Amino acid sequence: MTEGDAVCIVPWGKGDLELLEKLLGDPAMMEHLGGPESPAKIADRQRRYEELGSSQYKITLATGEGVGWVGFWERTWRDDQSYEIGWSVLPGFQGRGIAGRATELAIECARVQGRHRFVHAFPSIHNGPSNAICRKLGFTLLGKCEFEYPPGTPVRGNDWRLEL
């Protein structure tokens, strides 16, 4: 990450639909997540992110430019209540440490909320950069797992867990 890449996270807002369309409507961006979402699904997700408020964030640089998303939500996983976290950064900003720093900031927000002991991340086994972020941030690899995302699309992922 360069000096000009100072990373901030700000609550997801009404003006962030265009960024979400770039993140979720691009086949390359959704390669590990079942392919691009339809405009209707993206609009629905925009509404959900706005409603979730304190757990869904736009990733911005010091310039205020929106370059991605990071968020966490409650999930029951193997009979345990925890958070799940995910992130996505536009292609032109990948490989600069932005996703890792934004994820670190979001983890701190989850920690402050104090509702759960653990946060999980489930990157595809084929998504090397996201698995590297988990490793770098101190998550423990619990093993491989299978889930559907979106529903009906099987994904083989890694189950990473971090104690908050």
SVG drawing of the C-alpha trace seen along z (x, -y; Angstrom):
<svg xmlns="http://www.w3.org/2000/svg" viewBox="-35 -13 39 42">
<polyline fill="none" stroke="black" stroke-width="0.4" points="0.0,0.0 1.4,-3.4 1.1,-6.6 -1.7,-7.8 -3.7,-4.6 -4.7,-5.4 -7.8,-3.3 -11.0,-4.2 -14.3,-2.4 -17.6,-4.4 -21.1,-3.1 -22.7,-2.0 -25.1,-4.6 -27.8,-5.5 -25.2,-6.9 -23.2,-3.7 -25.3,-1.8 -22.9,-2.5 -20.0,-1.1 -22.0,2.0 -22.9,2.5 -19.2,2.4 -18.4,5.0 -21.3,7.4 -22.1,7.0 -18.6,7.7 -18.0,11.4 -14.3,11.1 -15.2,9.7 -17.7,12.5 -15.5,15.3 -15.4,17.1 -19.0,16.2 -21.2,17.8 -21.0,15.1 -22.4,11.6 -25.6,10.6 -28.6,9.3 -29.5,5.5 -32.6,6.5 -30.5,8.5 -27.9,5.7 -30.6,3.2 -32.0,5.5 -28.6,5.9 -28.1,2.1 -31.3,1.8 -30.1,4.5 -26.7,2.9 -28.3,-0.4 -30.6,1.2 -27.7,3.1 -25.9,-0.2 -23.3,0.4 -21.9,3.6 -21.6,2.8 -19.0,0.4 -17.7,-1.3 -13.9,-1.1 -12.5,-4.5 -9.1,-6.0 -7.9,-9.3 -9.3,-11.0 -12.8,-9.8 -12.9,-7.5 -14.9,-4.4 -12.9,-1.3 -14.7,1.6 -16.9,3.1 -16.3,4.9 -19.0,6.1 -20.0,8.6 -23.2,10.2 -24.6,12.7 -24.5,16.3 -25.1,19.7 -22.3,22.0 -22.1,25.5 -24.5,24.7 -22.5,21.7 -23.6,18.0 -20.8,15.9 -20.1,13.2 -19.2,13.9 -17.1,11.3 -16.5,10.6 -14.8,8.1 -14.4,7.0 -12.1,4.4 -12.2,3.2 -9.6,4.7 -7.6,1.5 -7.0,1.3 -6.2,5.0 -2.8,6.1 -2.1,3.0 -3.1,4.1 -6.4,2.2 -8.7,5.2 -6.6,6.5 -6.5,3.1 -10.3,2.6 -11.0,6.0 -8.9,5.3 -10.9,2.1 -14.2,4.0 -13.0,6.7 -12.4,4.0 -15.9,2.7 -17.2,6.3 -15.1,6.5 -16.5,3.3 -20.0,4.5 -19.2,7.4 -22.0,9.7 -20.0,12.8 -16.7,14.4 -15.7,15.4 -15.8,14.1 -15.5,16.5 -14.5,16.0 -15.2,18.5 -13.2,17.7 -13.2,20.1 -10.3,22.6 -9.3,21.1 -9.2,17.5 -5.6,17.2 -5.6,13.4 -8.6,13.7 -7.1,16.8 -3.8,14.8 -5.7,12.0 -7.2,14.4 -3.7,15.8 -2.1,12.4 -4.8,11.1 -4.3,14.1 -7.4,16.2 -7.0,19.9 -7.8,22.3 -10.3,24.8 -10.5,26.8 -12.4,27.0 -16.1,26.6 -19.0,26.6 -21.8,24.1 -24.0,22.5 -23.5,19.0 -25.7,17.8 -28.2,20.4 -28.1,23.3 -24.5,22.7 -22.1,25.0 -18.8,23.5 -15.9,25.3 -14.3,22.9 -12.0,22.6 -13.4,22.0 -11.2,19.4 -12.0,18.3 -10.7,15.4 -11.3,14.9 -12.6,11.4"/>
</svg>
